[in-house]
Amino acid sequence: MGRKATEQRASVIQALDQLRHQIGLALGAAHNARSSAELDLAKLRLEQLIVHAGMERAAQDPQLAERANDPAMADVLSWLASVRSQFYAEWSDGPNRLRELVAASAPGPAGRPPGEWLGRVGTSTGVRTPELWRIGYSTVDGSAAGRTAGTELTFDVAVPLLDESHLAITSAPRTRAAVDALVENLLMRVLSTFEPGAVKIHLWDVGQLTAVLPSFYALSRTSAVTVHDPTRLVDLLDEFAGHIRRIHNQTMQAGYPSLRAMRKATGKRTEPWRIGVLYGNGEDLSAEQARDLKRVASGALDAGISLVLVDVPTVLGGSVETISLRSEHEAVTSMTGADLVVRLDPPLPAGQVTTAAGRIAEALIAKQGGPRSFADLLPTEYGRERSAHELRAPVGFYEGEPVEVVIGDATPHALIGGPSGSGKTNFLYALLGSLAARYSPDELALYLLDFKEGVSFAGLAPGRKDESWLPHARLVGVNVNTDREFGLALLRFLADELRRRSAAAKEHEVTNLAELREQDPDGHWPRIVAVIDEFQYLFAERDTVTALATSLLEDLARRGRSQGIHLILASQDIAGIDAFWGKPAVFEQCTLRIAMPKARRVLAETNQAAVAAPRWHAVINHDSGVAHGNQLAHVPDASGKGVFPALQRELWQRYGGQSRPRLFDGAHAPLLSESAVFTALTPAARPRALVGQAIEVTDSAHAVELSGAPGRNFAVLGTSTREAVSILDSATRSLARQYQQGAVEFVLCCPVENCLPAVSELTDHLVTEGHKAGLVAADELTEFVTTAAGELSELPTPRILVLYGVDAALPALERKEPGRQSGLDHLRTLLKQGPGAGMHVLGWWRGVARLKDTLGFGGTDDIGAWAALDVQGNELAPFCAGQVVYWSPRPGRALFFDRTAHATPEVIIPFRRQEADDE
């Protein structure tokens, strides 16, 4: 007996030694309040399971009871009693410590009785979050004295949730009401802790279409609670997956492993917490659903998403707290690998929960402030942001929270779609205003082009009613739906800028704009944003313009991101742009997708968010249109009367020293007197005749250089009188500015009667400017050209012969007296030999065939440059080195070709005569 007692005692001592060792390890591993609390509980349970169990066994074991008076057994029992007393002396304050630790880890509504907080709106900003959330209490048997006094040692039981763990709840028969009460208790504690909007709850119940936690009905009308379709678990999981990807990218780019780490380091909460409550009713998930759920759960905590699974038969893995109900009042939870029986808190009073939910909903609505205005998008201080790494600006609001658009390396280009009347123009104004308010003109340069027949961007340039302009705008193009060449010119300009920046980056041995700006701080390297509204017009036809534009756009889309050149392409419908069939590069680079209500083909094919989007909203997606990247935003009114102009005037006054933007209005022909090229003309050795404005980003003009080379004459072709007169008028006036007074002679002749007033006015103007000028009557033209041909070798000064409607004078010129050359022969002599002698002909022929008749069999070399009006392209091949000419006449435009300067003809805009407006 003595030996057996000794063995029992040794066994107990060994068990105690092992237990003390485990406690030591646990003490060393404790890192926070929860682990410390679990440690204390383990110590108490240790005493109960070992010491108390040993005494009970000694009292209940029949064999031990028979030998209770045995001296050896008495020694064992006495020793156990002393050990038990030692444990109670050492851990008697355990429950108190547990209560203190839970109180510290679950402050306020997280752990206090409901009477202290239920019905009050939370105020915590969420920078710090409770680690534990109370669900009930548990008990540990007290000391002998304690039991004698009829008391039990109790302690609070709380579970981790936000940022810490998921929660898996398993019900027992007839405990659904208790489960709802437990979930409602936890959610109400969370909602009452933080300020309205800091937490968003998603409810999904496979067995119910409605009435999921009905006390939260008031909150379901706000962003705080969303009830999901019980048949569409995949939509909820996709939504969570989208948040996880977006937040992961956001935190990783900021240099943090999780949202919690970023919040702790920055002291700011950038995202609401999201709690997904899933009632599975014990039904098995499909293999795909189970896989998606596990995938979401694995990354959810780092993205601020916690899952509460009720009777969902799946194993998530990772950090999951389990609660298994035994009855309506009792549950078992797992702590430190052991089961703990918990007495659940009673259900919260339903009326009080409903009232509290209503107050939180009212506070949330009040905080959101109802519909937001354009002013809410603007910062308190203008021009404070830097664009070295990216552009970031809010464009709208979702339930009171701003929704941002980010343009940078990750999302370099944007595609915006929406049918007419969907708010696309208003969105563009909201975006431009938000960007311009945050970034100075040194940080952001805008190139704006609107192809549709409207003036959406016209107000951003100075006008007659408002002299202000948007300082960030370098180019504003409106009404360019027929001038596809202008869109091509913009792409060429951007391509040239890309080459310039790439060369600078190579010189400084860097690869992107941020590095270039760092290495070249004195350089001017703003981010460029080119907005092309209704860009599909650029690719409307299968011709050279479309081919070149497609090639340039692809190159800019691929390489522009690294050098800070970004495209925003807007369209009503991109489905019919044939130029991109089989060339998805442009759309693939447009990872930022913005879909207005009812937009088609902007988001991914399976993403139907735009179909359900309400009016004045937009779906913002930074993930190439995939559904998980959707962000719905209400876009304030930015295009209403006086809204954007007020901001523009402020910015104009702030940055008034910036250069004026170039305004290109396709509906208005430019005045020659307002052309920067014309006003800059001075006397030159080789004068140039300006024939029309070039369709280019810069304010430039096309001109014909009148040198002594053969064929330096100029012809206007077509029957459009107004444009023909304007072209010859601008050519003559521009030449006059390049000669000193008396250094040139102008001779004008107009056989077309209705043009005589304009020609007479031009003649008078030349005389007023101090030049020698004369108007030859139509019936005197033959005599003049005969005399002029004879004087070619003795011209004292250069002579410019300007002929209007030459074909009208052909019958008179063709008359030939016997033995003498006709006037037409002498005109041909002037065309052929005149340039070398200092005489040039500027003429207008009302048909290509009539010009051929004038030139005769000598070919077309004597006309080195021409501008065609209402003439079909196939008629122009003989005057264009035999190449095929793609040209269909359009009002107010001409096709210009100079064989010494051009490989192919180019479209020009004839200048408008000021006098024509006054006539």
Secondary structure as UniProt FT lines:
FT   HELIX           2..29
FT   HELIX           33..46
FT   HELIX           47..52
FT   HELIX           53..60
FT   HELIX           62..66
FT   TURN            67..69
FT   HELIX           71..91
FT   TURN            92..93
FT   HELIX           94..105
FT   HELIX           108..110
FT   HELIX           114..116
FT   TURN            117..119
FT   STRAND          133..140
FT   HELIX           144..148
FT   TURN            149..150
FT   STRAND          153..159
FT   TURN            162..164
FT   STRAND          166..170
FT   TURN            173..174
FT   HELIX           176..193
FT   TURN            196..197
FT   STRAND          199..205
FT   TURN            206..207
FT   HELIX           214..221
FT   TURN            223..224
FT   STRAND          225..227
FT   TURN            230..231
FT   HELIX           233..254
FT   HELIX           259..266
FT   STRAND          273..279
FT   TURN            281..282
FT   HELIX           287..300
FT   HELIX           301..303
FT   STRAND          305..310
FT   STRAND          320..325
FT   STRAND          330..335
FT   TURN            336..337
FT   STRAND          338..344
FT   HELIX           350..368
FT   HELIX           374..377
FT   TURN            382..383
FT   STRAND          390..398
FT   TURN            399..400
FT   STRAND          401..408
FT   STRAND          414..417
FT   TURN            420..421
FT   HELIX           424..438
FT   TURN            441..443
FT   STRAND          444..450
FT   TURN            456..457
FT   HELIX           458..460
FT   TURN            471..472
FT   STRAND          473..478
FT   HELIX           484..507
FT   TURN            508..509
FT   HELIX           513..519
FT   TURN            521..522
FT   STRAND          527..533
FT   HELIX           535..539
FT   HELIX           544..559
FT   HELIX           561..563
FT   STRAND          565..571
FT   TURN            575..576
FT   HELIX           578..580
FT   TURN            581..582
FT   HELIX           585..589
FT   STRAND          592..595
FT   TURN            597..598
FT   TURN            605..606
FT   HELIX           609..612
FT   TURN            615..616
FT   STRAND          617..621
FT   TURN            624..625
FT   HELIX           627..629
FT   STRAND          630..634
FT   TURN            641..642
FT   HELIX           643..654
FT   TURN            655..657
FT   STRAND          662..665
FT   TURN            666..667
FT   HELIX           672..674
FT   HELIX           676..679
FT   STRAND          688..694
FT   STRAND          701..705
FT   TURN            710..711
FT   STRAND          714..717
FT   HELIX           721..736
FT   TURN            737..738
FT   TURN            741..742
FT   STRAND          745..749
FT   HELIX           753..755
FT   HELIX           756..768
FT   TURN            769..770
FT   STRAND          772..776
FT   HELIX           778..780
FT   HELIX           781..790
FT   HELIX           792..794
FT   STRAND          799..803
FT   HELIX           806..814
FT   TURN            818..819
FT   HELIX           823..837
FT   STRAND          839..845
FT   HELIX           848..855
FT   HELIX           856..858
FT   TURN            861..862
FT   STRAND          865..868
FT   HELIX           873..875
FT   HELIX           877..879
FT   TURN            880..882
FT   TURN            891..892
FT   STRAND          894..898
FT   TURN            899..901
FT   STRAND          906..909
FT   HELIX           914..918
//
